[in-house]
Amino acid sequence: MNIPEEQLAETSAPAEKKAKSKTPKKENFFVRVWKKLVKFCKDTAGELKKVVWTPKAEVFKSFKLVVVTVVAVGLAIAIVDLTSSFIINAIAGLIG
C-alpha cells in the first residue's frame, strides 16, 4: 500500500495540530507561588553558603568602636545642648 507523500502529509497535519493544541494545564495559583517560594529559599541558601563571613574578633572590635563613637557623639551633643541652654537662660535673665 503506497500512499503518496502529499496525502501522508495531509493526514499527519491534523494529528500534529491536535498534539500542539494540548498544552499542559496551568497549575493552581498557590502551587505556583509555593514553588517560587521554595526556589527562592533554595537559591538564597546557596548564595549564603558562598558568603565569606567576617571573623568574630573583627565583628566585636567594630562593635566596640561603634558603641564608643555613639557615646562620644551623644556626650558632645549633650554638652552643646546644656551650654547653649545655659547661655540662652543667662541672656533671658539679663533681658527680662
Backbone as JSON Lines, residues from 0, in Angstrom:
{"i":0,"aa":"M","n":[0.85,-1.16,0.0],"ca":[0.0,0.0,0.0],"c":[0.9,1.23,0.0]}
{"i":1,"aa":"N","n":[1.0,1.85,-1.14],"ca":[1.81,3.04,-1.3],"c":[0.93,4.27,-1.25]}
{"i":2,"aa":"I","n":[1.17,5.12,-0.26],"ca":[0.41,6.36,-0.13],"c":[1.32,7.48,-0.58]}
{"i":3,"aa":"P","n":[0.84,8.33,-1.48],"ca":[1.68,9.45,-1.91],"c":[2.04,10.33,-0.7]}
{"i":4,"aa":"E","n":[3.2,10.97,-0.8],"ca":[3.69,11.8,0.3],"c":[2.75,12.96,0.6]}
{"i":5,"aa":"E","n":[2.08,13.49,-0.42],"ca":[1.15,14.6,-0.22],"c":[0.0,14.19,0.68]}
{"i":6,"aa":"Q","n":[-0.56,13.01,0.41],"ca":[-1.66,12.53,1.24],"c":[-1.17,12.22,2.65]}
{"i":7,"aa":"L","n":[0.02,11.68,2.72],"ca":[0.58,11.34,4.02],"c":[0.77,12.61,4.86]}
{"i":8,"aa":"A","n":[1.25,13.68,4.22],"ca":[1.42,14.95,4.91],"c":[0.08,15.52,5.35]}
{"i":9,"aa":"E","n":[-0.94,15.37,4.51],"ca":[-2.27,15.89,4.85],"c":[-2.87,15.13,6.03]}
{"i":10,"aa":"T","n":[-2.67,13.82,6.06],"ca":[-3.26,13.03,7.14],"c":[-2.52,13.25,8.46]}
{"i":11,"aa":"S","n":[-1.24,13.55,8.39],"ca":[-0.5,13.75,9.64],"c":[-0.65,15.17,10.17]}
{"i":12,"aa":"A","n":[-1.07,16.12,9.33],"ca":[-1.21,17.51,9.76],"c":[-2.25,17.67,10.87]}
{"i":13,"aa":"P","n":[-3.44,17.1,10.74],"ca":[-4.41,17.25,11.84],"c":[-3.91,16.63,13.15]}
{"i":14,"aa":"A","n":[-3.19,15.53,13.04],"ca":[-2.67,14.9,14.25],"c":[-1.66,15.82,14.93]}
{"i":15,"aa":"E","n":[-0.84,16.5,14.13],"ca":[0.13,17.43,14.7],"c":[-0.59,18.6,15.36]}
{"i":16,"aa":"K","n":[-1.66,19.09,14.74],"ca":[-2.42,20.2,15.32],"c":[-3.02,19.79,16.66]}
{"i":17,"aa":"K","n":[-3.54,18.56,16.71],"ca":[-4.11,18.1,17.97],"c":[-3.04,18.0,19.05]}
{"i":18,"aa":"A","n":[-1.88,17.52,18.67],"ca":[-0.8,17.38,19.64],"c":[-0.33,18.75,20.12]}
{"i":19,"aa":"K","n":[-0.28,19.71,19.21],"ca":[0.17,21.04,19.58],"c":[-0.87,21.78,20.41]}
{"i":20,"aa":"S","n":[-2.14,21.5,20.15],"ca":[-3.19,22.23,20.85],"c":[-3.3,21.79,22.31]}
{"i":21,"aa":"K","n":[-2.78,20.62,22.63],"ca":[-2.83,20.16,24.02],"c":[-1.68,20.79,24.78]}
{"i":22,"aa":"T","n":[-2.0,21.82,25.53],"ca":[-0.99,22.45,26.37],"c":[-1.19,21.95,27.79]}
{"i":23,"aa":"P","n":[-0.12,21.85,28.53],"ca":[-0.29,21.4,29.91],"c":[-1.14,22.39,30.7]}
{"i":24,"aa":"K","n":[-1.95,21.85,31.59],"ca":[-2.82,22.7,32.39],"c":[-1.99,23.6,33.28]}
{"i":25,"aa":"K","n":[-2.44,24.83,33.42],"ca":[-1.76,25.78,34.29],"c":[-2.01,25.35,35.74]}
{"i":26,"aa":"E","n":[-0.92,25.38,36.53],"ca":[-1.05,24.96,37.92],"c":[-1.83,25.98,38.74]}
{"i":27,"aa":"N","n":[-2.33,25.53,39.84],"ca":[-3.05,26.36,40.79],"c":[-2.16,27.53,41.23]}
{"i":28,"aa":"F","n":[-2.76,28.67,41.5],"ca":[-2.02,29.86,41.91],"c":[-1.15,29.58,43.13]}
{"i":29,"aa":"F","n":[-1.7,28.91,44.13],"ca":[-0.97,28.66,45.36],"c":[0.19,27.69,45.13]}
{"i":30,"aa":"V","n":[0.01,26.74,44.23],"ca":[1.09,25.81,43.91],"c":[2.23,26.56,43.24]}
{"i":31,"aa":"R","n":[1.9,27.45,42.31],"ca":[2.94,28.24,41.63],"c":[3.69,29.12,42.62]}
{"i":32,"aa":"V","n":[2.95,29.79,43.5],"ca":[3.58,30.66,44.5],"c":[4.47,29.83,45.42]}
{"i":33,"aa":"W","n":[3.98,28.66,45.84],"ca":[4.76,27.81,46.73],"c":[6.06,27.37,46.05]}
{"i":34,"aa":"K","n":[5.97,26.98,44.78],"ca":[7.17,26.54,44.05],"c":[8.17,27.69,43.92]}
{"i":35,"aa":"K","n":[7.67,28.89,43.66],"ca":[8.56,30.04,43.55],"c":[9.22,30.34,44.89]}
{"i":36,"aa":"L","n":[8.45,30.21,45.98],"ca":[8.99,30.46,47.32],"c":[10.07,29.44,47.67]}
{"i":37,"aa":"V","n":[9.81,28.18,47.36],"ca":[10.8,27.13,47.64],"c":[12.06,27.38,46.83]}
{"i":38,"aa":"K","n":[11.9,27.74,45.55],"ca":[13.07,28.03,44.7],"c":[13.85,29.22,45.25]}
{"i":39,"aa":"F","n":[13.14,30.25,45.69],"ca":[13.8,31.42,46.26],"c":[14.61,31.04,47.5]}
{"i":40,"aa":"C","n":[14.02,30.23,48.37],"ca":[14.72,29.83,49.6],"c":[15.95,28.99,49.28]}
{"i":41,"aa":"K","n":[15.83,28.08,48.31],"ca":[16.99,27.26,47.93],"c":[18.09,28.12,47.33]}
{"i":42,"aa":"D","n":[17.72,29.06,46.47],"ca":[18.71,29.96,45.87],"c":[19.38,30.82,46.93]}
{"i":43,"aa":"T","n":[18.59,31.31,47.89],"ca":[19.14,32.14,48.96],"c":[20.12,31.34,49.81]}
{"i":44,"aa":"A","n":[19.75,30.12,50.15],"ca":[20.64,29.27,50.95],"c":[21.94,29.01,50.19]}
{"i":45,"aa":"G","n":[21.84,28.79,48.89],"ca":[23.04,28.57,48.08],"c":[23.93,29.79,48.05]}
{"i":46,"aa":"E","n":[23.34,30.97,47.95],"ca":[24.13,32.2,47.93],"c":[24.78,32.46,49.3]}
{"i":47,"aa":"L","n":[24.05,32.14,50.38],"ca":[24.61,32.36,51.72],"c":[25.8,31.44,51.99]}
{"i":48,"aa":"K","n":[25.84,30.28,51.34],"ca":[26.98,29.39,51.5],"c":[28.23,29.98,50.84]}
{"i":49,"aa":"K","n":[28.03,30.83,49.85],"ca":[29.16,31.43,49.13],"c":[29.74,32.64,49.87]}
{"i":50,"aa":"V","n":[29.01,33.17,50.84],"ca":[29.43,34.39,51.53],"c":[30.65,34.11,52.4]}
{"i":51,"aa":"V","n":[31.6,35.03,52.37],"ca":[32.76,34.95,53.26],"c":[32.45,35.83,54.46]}
{"i":52,"aa":"W","n":[32.19,35.18,55.6],"ca":[31.77,35.89,56.79],"c":[32.98,36.49,57.51]}
{"i":53,"aa":"T","n":[32.77,37.64,58.12],"ca":[33.81,38.32,58.89],"c":[34.06,37.55,60.18]}
{"i":54,"aa":"P","n":[35.32,37.41,60.59],"ca":[35.62,36.7,61.84],"c":[35.01,37.41,63.05]}
{"i":55,"aa":"K","n":[34.69,36.62,64.08],"ca":[34.05,37.16,65.29],"c":[34.87,38.27,65.93]}
{"i":56,"aa":"A","n":[36.17,38.08,65.99],"ca":[37.03,39.08,66.65],"c":[36.9,40.44,65.97]}
{"i":57,"aa":"E","n":[36.88,40.44,64.65],"ca":[36.77,41.7,63.92],"c":[35.38,42.33,64.1]}
{"i":58,"aa":"V","n":[34.35,41.49,64.17],"ca":[32.99,42.0,64.39],"c":[32.9,42.68,65.75]}
{"i":59,"aa":"F","n":[33.43,42.04,66.8],"ca":[33.37,42.63,68.14],"c":[34.21,43.89,68.22]}
{"i":60,"aa":"K","n":[35.34,43.92,67.53],"ca":[36.17,45.12,67.51],"c":[35.4,46.27,66.88]}
{"i":61,"aa":"S","n":[34.75,46.01,65.76],"ca":[33.96,47.05,65.09],"c":[32.78,47.47,65.95]}
{"i":62,"aa":"F","n":[32.15,46.51,66.63],"ca":[31.02,46.81,67.51],"c":[31.44,47.75,68.63]}
{"i":63,"aa":"K","n":[32.57,47.46,69.23],"ca":[33.08,48.32,70.31],"c":[33.36,49.73,69.79]}
{"i":64,"aa":"L","n":[33.94,49.82,68.61],"ca":[34.24,51.13,68.02],"c":[32.96,51.92,67.77]}
{"i":65,"aa":"V","n":[31.93,51.26,67.29],"ca":[30.65,51.93,67.03],"c":[30.03,52.42,68.33]}
{"i":66,"aa":"V","n":[30.04,51.58,69.36],"ca":[29.45,51.97,70.65],"c":[30.19,53.17,71.24]}
{"i":67,"aa":"V","n":[31.52,53.14,71.2],"ca":[32.31,54.26,71.73],"c":[32.02,55.53,70.95]}
{"i":68,"aa":"T","n":[31.93,55.43,69.63],"ca":[31.64,56.6,68.8],"c":[30.26,57.17,69.1]}
{"i":69,"aa":"V","n":[29.26,56.31,69.24],"ca":[27.9,56.78,69.54],"c":[27.86,57.48,70.89]}
{"i":70,"aa":"V","n":[28.52,56.91,71.88],"ca":[28.54,57.53,73.21],"c":[29.25,58.88,73.15]}
{"i":71,"aa":"A","n":[30.38,58.95,72.43],"ca":[31.13,60.21,72.32],"c":[30.3,61.29,71.63]}
{"i":72,"aa":"V","n":[29.64,60.94,70.54],"ca":[28.8,61.92,69.83],"c":[27.63,62.34,70.71]}
{"i":73,"aa":"G","n":[27.04,61.39,71.44],"ca":[25.95,61.72,72.35],"c":[26.39,62.69,73.43]}
{"i":74,"aa":"L","n":[27.55,62.45,74.0],"ca":[28.08,63.37,75.02],"c":[28.36,64.75,74.44]}
{"i":75,"aa":"A","n":[28.92,64.78,73.23],"ca":[29.2,66.07,72.58],"c":[27.91,66.85,72.36]}
{"i":76,"aa":"I","n":[26.88,66.18,71.89],"ca":[25.59,66.85,71.68],"c":[25.01,67.33,73.0]}
{"i":77,"aa":"A","n":[25.12,66.5,74.05],"ca":[24.6,66.89,75.37],"c":[25.33,68.12,75.9]}
{"i":78,"aa":"I","n":[26.65,68.16,75.72],"ca":[27.43,69.32,76.19],"c":[27.03,70.58,75.44]}
{"i":79,"aa":"V","n":[26.9,70.48,74.12],"ca":[26.49,71.64,73.33],"c":[25.09,72.08,73.74]}
{"i":80,"aa":"D","n":[24.2,71.14,73.98],"ca":[22.82,71.46,74.36],"c":[22.79,72.16,75.72]}
{"i":81,"aa":"L","n":[23.49,71.61,76.69],"ca":[23.5,72.22,78.03],"c":[24.15,73.61,78.0]}
{"i":82,"aa":"T","n":[25.24,73.74,77.26],"ca":[25.93,75.03,77.17],"c":[25.03,76.07,76.52]}
{"i":83,"aa":"S","n":[24.42,75.71,75.4],"ca":[23.55,76.68,74.71],"c":[22.33,77.01,75.57]}
{"i":84,"aa":"S","n":[21.8,76.03,76.3],"ca":[20.67,76.28,77.19],"c":[21.08,77.25,78.31]}
{"i":85,"aa":"F","n":[22.26,77.05,78.88],"ca":[22.76,77.94,79.93],"c":[22.93,79.36,79.4]}
{"i":86,"aa":"I","n":[23.52,79.48,78.2],"ca":[23.74,80.81,77.61],"c":[22.41,81.5,77.32]}
{"i":87,"aa":"I","n":[21.45,80.77,76.77],"ca":[20.15,81.37,76.45],"c":[19.43,81.8,77.73]}
{"i":88,"aa":"N","n":[19.49,80.98,78.77],"ca":[18.85,81.36,80.04],"c":[19.55,82.57,80.67]}
{"i":89,"aa":"A","n":[20.86,82.66,80.54],"ca":[21.59,83.81,81.08],"c":[21.2,85.08,80.35]}
{"i":90,"aa":"I","n":[21.1,84.99,79.01],"ca":[20.7,86.17,78.22],"c":[19.26,86.55,78.55]}
{"i":91,"aa":"A","n":[18.39,85.55,78.7],"ca":[16.99,85.83,79.03],"c":[16.89,86.46,80.41]}
{"i":92,"aa":"G","n":[17.75,86.07,81.35],"ca":[17.75,86.66,82.69],"c":[18.22,88.1,82.68]}
{"i":93,"aa":"L","n":[19.15,88.43,81.8],"ca":[19.65,89.81,81.71],"c":[18.6,90.72,81.09]}
{"i":94,"aa":"I","n":[17.88,90.18,80.11],"ca":[16.89,90.99,79.4],"c":[15.65,91.19,80.26]}
{"i":95,"aa":"G","n":[15.19,90.17,80.87],"ca":[13.89,90.31,81.49],"c":[13.87,89.97,82.88]}
